[in-house]
Amino acid sequence: MRTQLNRLIVKGGVLSPGELQYICESVESLGFKTISFGSRQDIILPKKINQEDLMQFDKLKIVEADETGVENIVSSYLCADIFPNTSWLTGDRYLYLLEQFSTKSKLKINLVDPKQRLVPLFTGNVNFIASEHEDYWYLYIRLPDWKQAKMYPALIYSWDLDKVETAIESILQEEPETIETIFELVSDTVDTNNRTVDKPLEVPFYPFPYFEGMNRIGSDKYWLGLYWRNNKYDISFLKDMCELCSVNKIGKISITPWKSFIVKGIPRESKLVWEKFLGKRGINVRHSMLELNWHIPVANKEALSLKKYLVNNFDQNDISTYGLTFGITDYSKTAHYFTSIVVEKNKQPEIHGDFQIRDTYNLLYAQNFDPNTRKYIMHVQDLDKVELPGLLMELSQLYFDQLGSEKDVEKLVEVKKESIELEVYQCQDCLTIYDEAFGDVTQNIPQETVFSELPESYKCSLCEAPKNSFQKVVLVK
């Protein structure tokens, strides 16, 4: 069911029009007419290429079809300025940070904003997630043989991200089994400007956004999202689009994890030119959400056919799936999903004789239909294909029934009450917080250490103000 293809590394899913044009021209010279996009914001070539042909393109970071241990870094750069975002995490900041990282990482790295919804937070082995503190990141690690992601016990400084990730890669041979071991080994290896974790990561819930068509940014710019149903992007169209980007002085093009791409910064005065450009080529820029919110494997005809079958059933029954996402996978894929609902194909039993056995599927859904919970619930097992549409519609209805329910509101109120009662100690010089529940990993202060038991030599982890500069405050969120 799975096809091995060559991949092109696109760091963070971000490339310039010139870079994309060079890729298109290189692939075209091999006789190809299309390229595809992968779930990790990389570019997939339509057929396997032999090594001799690959060697002529020295500017391209190509991963051979059977090569393992080379991964693309995923980023939510594409969401900056157009979707909800952490205020300090601008598009320029992403670009500076991405430059730190190597082009050939052994581990899957995610560099993401928790306030956006389009790019998954926890699908990497090393997941850097922006905090409210400017230039500091939570780190969640899930090594290849780990079942769950674990939070690193310190916030990582922006300019230490690559150092920390490189250190983690270097200690893989020691097969660390706990996050505490990783922290100790990394701390022994590199000198970093960590900050104490003063509160847990909060990931707000947003419905999945619509990411296609021409949309306004501010008062004088637009962004354009483009999606091909079959994930086969015409090279001649992409080359012409890159030239138009250059004319409009557009610096970057962003690949999404949903087999689409986004162009930001189209000038208001050029909007009509772009619409004419798309119209003359017959480009559809208003697919239904029924089409857009699916994640399926690249070059998998069976999965694409199943998606079309299910989408047609939704359309015929006039079903809304706004805010939901769907994924199709099979038994051979490691189970790290990032959609609200997953259709999982089962492995067929061994067949003797001429008997034909129909495929069966399992249906899973994320807790609260939020894939960032990383908890999936088995809904129904061993379904025939014809049973899937009705049960998916049932799950869709369940999602809307619980969306914004009184129970959820009550939970939010309870959380708010608890947060109001949280007492912490705050540095009066720089406002850094010491939370007894977390301690201070930067100074080897363990969790649950009460403030009064801190040594008199204790200093603020950020500005080094003395212990008497801290005052007890009530943290209000």
C-alpha positions as semicolon CSV with decimal commas, in nm:
position;residue;x (nm);y (nm);z (nm)
1;M;0,000;0,000;0,000
2;R;0,296;0,233;0,060
3;T;0,528;0,358;-0,215
4;Q;0,887;0,466;-0,147
5;L;0,976;0,789;-0,331
6;N;1,258;1,042;-0,332
7;R;1,210;1,343;-0,104
8;L;1,351;1,694;-0,122
9;I;1,430;1,854;0,214
10;V;1,263;2,196;0,252
11;K;1,370;2,326;0,591
12;G;1,061;2,438;0,784
13;G;0,848;2,408;0,470
14;V;0,978;2,750;0,360
15;L;1,149;2,827;0,029
16;S;1,197;3,125;-0,197
17;P;1,036;3,151;-0,543
18;G;1,385;3,113;-0,690
19;E;1,447;2,791;-0,497
20;L;1,113;2,644;-0,603
21;Q;1,178;2,742;-0,964
22;Y;1,518;2,568;-0,957
23;I;1,355;2,255;-0,813
24;C;1,088;2,260;-1,084
25;E;1,342;2,304;-1,363
26;S;1,562;2,025;-1,223
27;V;1,273;1,779;-1,190
28;E;1,143;1,879;-1,534
29;S;1,482;1,797;-1,688
30;L;1,432;1,438;-1,566
31;G;1,111;1,415;-1,766
32;F;0,862;1,480;-1,486
33;K;0,562;1,711;-1,520
34;T;0,445;1,724;-1,157
35;I;0,569;1,726;-0,797
36;S;0,384;1,646;-0,473
37;F;0,403;1,769;-0,114
38;G;0,458;1,551;0,192
39;S;0,310;1,564;0,540
40;R;0,637;1,698;0,681
41;Q;0,635;1,998;0,447
42;D;0,884;1,839;0,210
43;I;0,861;1,784;-0,166
44;I;0,799;1,436;-0,307
45;L;0,915;1,337;-0,654
46;P;0,659;1,142;-0,859
47;K;0,885;0,843;-0,931
48;K;1,194;0,687;-0,782
49;I;1,511;0,831;-0,941
50;N;1,839;0,646;-0,980
51;Q;2,146;0,772;-0,795
52;E;2,334;0,883;-1,107
53;D;2,055;1,124;-1,202
54;L;2,038;1,259;-0,847
55;M;2,408;1,347;-0,835
56;Q;2,378;1,615;-1,103
57;F;2,167;1,838;-0,875
58;D;2,419;1,946;-0,613
59;K;2,201;2,235;-0,490
60;L;1,913;2,006;-0,395
61;K;1,896;1,829;-0,060
62;I;1,762;1,496;-0,189
63;V;1,678;1,198;0,029
64;E;1,688;0,871;-0,163
65;A;1,379;0,651;-0,160
66;D;1,530;0,382;0,063
67;E;1,737;0,620;0,280
68;T;1,646;0,634;0,649
69;G;1,749;0,866;0,928
70;V;1,714;1,193;0,734
71;E;1,415;1,403;0,833
72;N;1,271;1,742;0,739
73;I;1,209;2,002;1,009
74;V;0,844;2,110;1,033
75;S;0,753;2,468;1,126
76;S;0,442;2,682;1,160
77;Y;0,607;2,973;0,974
78;L;0,321;2,958;0,724
79;C;0,072;3,057;1,000
80;A;0,257;3,372;1,110
81;D;0,051;3,687;1,040
82;I;-0,249;3,500;0,895
83;F;-0,375;3,275;1,179
84;P;-0,383;3,312;1,561
85;N;-0,025;3,328;1,686
86;T;0,203;3,397;1,982
87;S;0,276;3,771;1,961
88;W;0,658;3,753;1,967
89;L;0,682;3,472;1,712
90;T;0,693;3,664;1,383
91;G;0,772;3,535;1,037
92;D;1,121;3,687;1,051
93;R;1,187;3,518;1,386
94;Y;1,103;3,179;1,235
95;L;1,347;3,235;0,948
96;Y;1,632;3,328;1,181
97;L;1,568;3,022;1,395
98;L;1,541;2,781;1,102
99;E;1,883;2,892;0,981
100;Q;2,035;2,737;1,296
101;F;1,937;2,383;1,207
102;S;2,125;2,131;0,997
103;T;1,974;2,031;0,664
104;K;2,005;1,662;0,749
105;S;1,863;1,581;1,091
106;K;1,835;1,224;1,215
107;L;1,528;1,309;1,420
108;K;1,197;1,466;1,326
109;I;1,197;1,825;1,456
110;N;0,886;2,042;1,499
111;L;0,917;2,419;1,557
112;V;0,562;2,531;1,625
113;D;0,329;2,789;1,775
114;P;0,065;2,638;2,009
115;K;-0,189;2,906;1,914
116;Q;-0,221;2,794;1,552
117;R;-0,409;2,488;1,430
118;L;-0,271;2,408;1,086
119;V;0,064;2,254;1,181
120;P;0,075;1,964;1,434
121;L;0,255;2,021;1,762
122;F;0,365;1,675;1,876
123;T;0,435;1,467;1,564
124;G;0,813;1,509;1,585
125;N;1,073;1,334;1,795
126;V;1,190;1,676;1,918
127;N;0,904;1,925;1,948
128;F;0,987;2,288;2,027
129;I;0,665;2,472;2,123
130;A;0,663;2,848;2,179
131;S;0,597;2,973;2,534
132;E;0,454;3,308;2,642
133;H;0,806;3,416;2,743
134;E;0,973;3,583;2,447
135;D;1,238;3,362;2,287
136;Y;1,174;3,064;2,515
137;W;1,031;2,729;2,411
138;Y;0,881;2,423;2,574
139;L;1,045;2,102;2,457
140;Y;0,855;1,774;2,426
141;I;1,065;1,470;2,335
142;R;0,943;1,142;2,193
143;L;1,238;0,933;2,080
144;P;1,165;0,670;1,810
145;D;1,112;0,387;2,059
146;W;0,909;0,594;2,308
147;K;0,532;0,559;2,320
148;Q;0,464;0,909;2,457
149;A;0,615;1,255;2,441
150;K;0,769;1,382;2,766
151;M;0,822;1,745;2,867
152;Y;1,182;1,858;2,908
153;P;1,214;2,015;3,258
154;A;1,328;2,358;3,133
155;L;1,239;2,621;2,875
156;I;1,492;2,642;2,590
157;Y;1,630;2,975;2,470
158;S;1,571;3,048;2,100
159;W;1,938;3,059;2,009
160;D;2,007;2,729;2,188
161;L;1,749;2,523;1,995
162;D;1,992;2,369;1,749
163;K;2,256;2,306;2,017
164;V;2,005;2,117;2,230
165;E;1,870;1,915;1,935
166;T;2,222;1,827;1,818
167;A;2,311;1,716;2,171
168;I;2,002;1,494;2,183
169;E;2,101;1,332;1,854
170;S;2,454;1,271;1,983
171;I;2,332;1,079;2,289
172;L;2,093;0,848;2,102
173;Q;2,353;0,569;2,105
174;E;2,328;0,566;2,483
175;E;1,957;0,481;2,446
176;P;1,825;0,714;2,718
177;E;1,499;0,586;2,863
178;T;1,378;0,886;3,063
179;I;1,348;1,261;3,010
180;E;1,554;1,315;3,327
181;T;1,844;1,120;3,176
182;I;1,826;1,326;2,858
183;F;1,825;1,648;3,060
184;E;2,134;1,542;3,255
185;L;2,323;1,431;2,945
186;V;2,237;1,745;2,748
187;S;2,329;1,969;3,044
188;D;2,666;1,797;3,065
189;T;2,725;1,838;2,691
190;V;2,627;2,200;2,613
191;D;2,610;2,531;2,794
192;T;2,261;2,678;2,755
193;N;2,051;2,972;2,875
194;N;1,759;2,768;3,004
195;R;1,471;2,918;3,196
196;T;1,259;2,760;3,467
197;V;0,923;2,616;3,360
198;D;0,684;2,831;3,561
199;K;0,355;2,689;3,429
200;P;0,235;2,397;3,218
201;L;0,195;2,433;2,843
202;E;-0,155;2,545;2,751
203;V;-0,280;2,458;2,403
204;P;-0,603;2,646;2,325
205;F;-0,864;2,475;2,110
206;Y;-0,942;2,628;1,770
207;P;-1,148;2,471;1,491
208;F;-0,939;2,367;1,192
209;P;-0,905;2,676;0,969
210;Y;-0,994;2,721;0,603
211;F;-0,660;2,761;0,424
212;E;-0,744;2,806;0,056
213;G;-0,822;3,102;-0,170
214;M;-0,731;3,472;-0,163
215;N;-0,750;3,621;0,186
216;R;-0,665;3,964;0,327
217;I;-0,370;4,041;0,557
218;G;-0,407;4,383;0,718
219;S;-0,515;4,664;0,486
220;D;-0,284;4,628;0,185
221;K;-0,175;4,263;0,151
222;Y;-0,328;3,923;0,069
223;W;-0,234;3,561;0,117
224;L;-0,322;3,283;-0,124
225;G;-0,371;2,915;-0,038
226;L;-0,369;2,661;-0,322
227;Y;-0,470;2,295;-0,306
228;W;-0,471;2,020;-0,572
229;R;-0,710;1,734;-0,507
230;N;-0,468;1,468;-0,638
231;N;-0,152;1,630;-0,486
232;K;0,011;1,645;-0,830
233;Y;0,121;2,005;-0,878
234;D;0,186;2,102;-1,239
235;I;0,548;2,213;-1,284
236;S;0,473;2,456;-1,567
237;F;0,215;2,633;-1,346
238;L;0,455;2,649;-1,051
239;K;0,731;2,799;-1,267
240;D;0,498;3,072;-1,396
241;M;0,379;3,140;-1,042
242;C;0,738;3,178;-0,919
243;E;0,799;3,441;-1,188
244;L;0,486;3,628;-1,077
245;C;0,610;3,612;-0,716
246;S;0,940;3,767;-0,824
247;V;0,759;4,049;-1,006
248;N;0,556;4,119;-0,688
249;K;0,871;4,095;-0,469
250;I;0,726;3,805;-0,270
251;G;1,012;3,644;-0,079
252;K;0,875;3,313;0,050
253;I;0,641;3,028;-0,039
254;S;0,524;2,791;0,238
255;I;0,433;2,423;0,210
256;T;0,161;2,303;0,450
257;P;0,136;1,953;0,606
258;W;-0,197;1,918;0,420
259;K;-0,047;1,876;0,070
260;S;-0,100;2,240;-0,023
261;F;0,099;2,564;-0,020
262;I;0,055;2,927;0,081
263;V;0,187;3,248;-0,075
264;K;0,192;3,547;0,164
265;G;0,237;3,916;0,089
266;I;0,050;3,963;-0,240
267;P;0,012;4,343;-0,285
268;R;-0,343;4,475;-0,293
269;E;-0,285;4,634;-0,633
270;S;-0,180;4,293;-0,774
271;K;-0,482;4,097;-0,645
272;L;-0,666;4,120;-0,978
273;V;-0,351;4,012;-1,167
274;W;-0,326;3,700;-0,951
275;E;-0,695;3,618;-0,989
276;K;-0,662;3,649;-1,367
277;F;-0,347;3,433;-1,358
278;L;-0,534;3,157;-1,170
279;G;-0,852;3,189;-1,376
280;K;-0,676;3,157;-1,712
281;R;-0,527;2,826;-1,594
282;G;-0,858;2,701;-1,459
283;I;-0,733;2,680;-1,100
284;N;-1,007;2,613;-0,846
285;V;-0,941;2,810;-0,525
286;R;-1,261;2,729;-0,337
287;H;-1,265;2,361;-0,251
288;S;-1,510;2,255;0,017
289;M;-1,381;2,192;0,369
290;L;-1,490;1,834;0,297
291;E;-1,192;1,818;0,058
292;L;-0,934;2,021;0,247
293;N;-0,934;1,865;0,591
294;W;-0,798;1,521;0,494
295;H;-0,453;1,379;0,552
296;I;-0,366;1,078;0,335
297;P;-0,036;0,910;0,238
298;V;0,143;1,039;-0,073
299;A;0,119;0,826;-0,390
300;N;-0,138;0,595;-0,234
301;K;-0,416;0,535;-0,488
302;E;-0,622;0,322;-0,251
303;A;-0,628;0,591;0,017
304;L;-0,713;0,863;-0,238
305;S;-0,995;0,650;-0,377
306;L;-1,133;0,589;-0,027
307;K;-1,119;0,960;0,050
308;K;-1,315;1,042;-0,269
309;Y;-1,576;0,781;-0,178
310;L;-1,622;0,923;0,173
311;V;-1,621;1,288;0,062
312;N;-1,886;1,213;-0,202
313;N;-2,105;1,051;0,065
314;F;-2,065;1,355;0,292
315;D;-2,151;1,586;0,004
316;Q;-2,458;1,388;-0,100
317;N;-2,585;1,393;0,258
318;D;-2,508;1,766;0,299
319;I;-2,288;1,701;0,604
320;S;-2,078;1,973;0,769
321;T;-1,731;1,883;0,894
322;Y;-1,614;2,235;0,976
323;G;-1,339;2,223;1,239
324;L;-1,278;1,848;1,199
325;T;-0,987;1,675;1,027
326;F;-0,967;1,320;0,891
327;G;-0,676;1,086;0,830
328;I;-0,642;0,758;0,640
329;T;-0,367;0,519;0,743
330;D;-0,292;0,148;0,757
331;Y;-0,151;-0,117;0,987
332;S;0,206;-0,062;0,864
333;K;0,222;0,300;0,985
334;T;0,350;0,387;1,331
335;A;0,048;0,522;1,518
336;H;0,130;0,891;1,569
337;Y;-0,172;1,064;1,421
338;F;-0,255;1,434;1,396
339;T;-0,617;1,442;1,281
340;S;-0,944;1,454;1,472
341;I;-1,068;1,126;1,322
342;V;-0,861;0,836;1,182
343;V;-0,971;0,567;0,937
344;E;-0,726;0,281;0,990
345;K;-0,706;-0,001;0,738
346;N;-0,651;-0,348;0,886
347;K;-0,403;-0,605;0,764
348;Q;-0,569;-0,883;0,567
349;P;-0,527;-1,238;0,694
350;E;-0,332;-1,488;0,485
351;I;-0,549;-1,624;0,205
352;H;-0,542;-1,985;0,085
353;G;-0,696;-2,065;-0,249
354;D;-0,897;-1,825;-0,464
355;F;-1,097;-1,667;-0,182
356;Q;-1,128;-1,288;-0,187
357;I;-1,150;-1,102;0,142
358;R;-1,282;-0,747;0,158
359;D;-1,078;-0,480;0,336
360;T;-1,186;-0,383;0,686
361;Y;-1,125;-0,063;0,881
362;N;-1,114;0,074;1,234
363;L;-1,244;0,419;1,334
364;L;-1,061;0,620;1,601
365;Y;-1,113;0,975;1,721
366;A;-0,901;1,209;1,930
367;Q;-1,011;1,292;2,283
368;N;-1,241;1,597;2,255
369;F;-1,169;1,568;1,879
370;D;-0,849;1,761;1,945
371;P;-0,544;1,582;1,796
372;N;-0,314;1,784;2,022
373;T;-0,436;1,577;2,318
374;R;-0,240;1,285;2,162
375;K;-0,504;1,049;2,303
376;Y;-0,711;0,843;2,059
377;I;-1,027;0,650;2,138
378;M;-1,128;0,341;1,941
379;H;-1,485;0,401;1,819
380;V;-1,559;0,091;1,608
381;Q;-1,345;-0,195;1,474
382;D;-1,349;-0,421;1,168
383;L;-1,586;-0,216;0,953
384;D;-1,669;-0,278;0,592
385;K;-1,609;0,015;0,356
386;V;-1,985;0,072;0,306
387;E;-2,029;0,120;0,682
388;L;-1,774;0,400;0,708
389;P;-1,978;0,699;0,578
390;G;-2,263;0,653;0,825
391;L;-2,034;0,611;1,125
392;L;-1,817;0,909;1,023
393;M;-2,132;1,120;1,004
394;E;-2,222;0,990;1,349
395;L;-1,884;1,103;1,482
396;S;-1,925;1,441;1,313
397;Q;-2,257;1,488;1,489
398;L;-2,098;1,386;1,820
399;Y;-1,831;1,654;1,769
400;F;-2,089;1,929;1,716
401;D;-2,301;1,804;2,008
402;Q;-2,015;1,844;2,255
403;L;-1,862;2,158;2,099
404;G;-1,892;2,441;2,352
405;S;-2,117;2,232;2,580
406;E;-2,207;2,348;2,930
407;K;-1,982;2,075;3,068
408;D;-1,684;2,218;2,881
409;V;-1,769;2,570;3,001
410;E;-1,787;2,445;3,360
411;K;-1,443;2,288;3,323
412;L;-1,303;2,616;3,196
413;V;-1,453;2,800;3,493
414;E;-1,302;2,545;3,733
415;V;-0,960;2,581;3,571
416;K;-0,987;2,958;3,596
417;K;-1,077;2,938;3,966
418;E;-0,782;2,710;4,032
419;S;-0,542;2,940;3,850
420;I;-0,661;3,243;4,048
421;E;-0,569;3,064;4,372
422;L;-0,216;2,979;4,254
423;E;0,045;3,145;4,477
424;V;0,395;3,197;4,335
425;Y;0,701;3,411;4,406
426;Q;0,793;3,682;4,157
427;C;1,119;3,869;4,103
428;Q;1,046;4,239;4,140
429;D;1,328;4,331;3,902
430;C;1,244;4,126;3,592
431;L;0,908;3,961;3,690
432;T;1,043;3,605;3,658
433;I;0,827;3,358;3,853
434;Y;0,942;3,090;4,097
435;D;0,673;2,822;4,124
436;E;0,730;2,572;4,407
437;A;0,561;2,299;4,202
438;F;0,831;2,320;3,932
439;G;1,138;2,423;4,134
440;D;1,423;2,573;3,932
441;V;1,603;2,327;3,707
442;T;1,861;2,589;3,604
443;Q;1,997;2,589;3,962
444;N;1,932;2,224;4,049
445;I;1,635;2,311;4,273
446;P;1,403;2,006;4,264
447;Q;1,027;2,019;4,222
448;E;0,809;2,079;4,531
449;T;1,083;2,287;4,700
450;V;0,909;2,556;4,907
451;F;1,047;2,907;4,868
452;S;1,146;2,940;5,234
453;E;1,377;2,638;5,200
454;L;1,575;2,790;4,914
455;P;1,934;2,877;5,013
456;E;2,001;3,244;5,088
457;S;2,245;3,240;4,797
458;Y;1,957;3,169;4,555
459;K;1,938;3,420;4,268
460;C;1,686;3,491;3,994
461;S;1,753;3,256;3,702
462;L;1,712;3,540;3,454
463;C;1,849;3,865;3,604
464;E;2,041;3,718;3,905
465;A;1,860;3,938;4,156
466;P;1,894;3,804;4,515
467;K;1,634;3,590;4,690
468;N;1,495;3,886;4,888
469;S;1,391;4,047;4,557
470;F;1,111;3,787;4,527
471;Q;0,766;3,859;4,666
472;K;0,467;3,630;4,703
473;V;0,195;3,708;4,446
474;V;-0,132;3,551;4,330
475;L;-0,103;3,447;3,965
476;V;-0,408;3,562;3,772
477;K;-0,473;3,429;3,424
